[in-house]
């Protein structure tokens, strides 16, 4: 049986504590994840970006307000990210710029919280918050995206 909890708002709350990981375990995990996460070359003109933009446009056309989020990552993830080859770092930068540029539309906001937390006890692994981190981060994200919208919409609650 899964230990992941789902809140009434649909948030997934995961157990785990990155502080319990050995350094070598975290390093191996991050190296693998970074290979999976590398953005496409020429990201802005890539099929992935164009498909993403077309989906966003459909939501905007339907009257939605969109919040694009670069979620918190643990320091070990960020440290290894910034040790990547320059060409890989350029891809990350181009992808982040793509999302930030989308937020020039008044119906879209972009929140970069990738470096928001340094406490490993808030992460289940190097690139996912655990239950404690998600509960703490939910209201922060809510305020960043929706600037004081109704508290009944908070992503995760205690």
Buried (B, 14 or more C-beta within 10 A) or exposed (E): EEEEEEBEEEBBBBEBBBEEBEEEEBBEBBEEBBEEBEBBEEBBEBEEBEEBEEEBEEEBEEEEEBBBBBBBBBBBBBBBBEEBEEEBEBBBEBBBEBBBEBBEEEEBBBBBBBEBBEBBEBBBBBBBBBBBBBBBBBBBBBEBBBEEEEEEEBBBEE
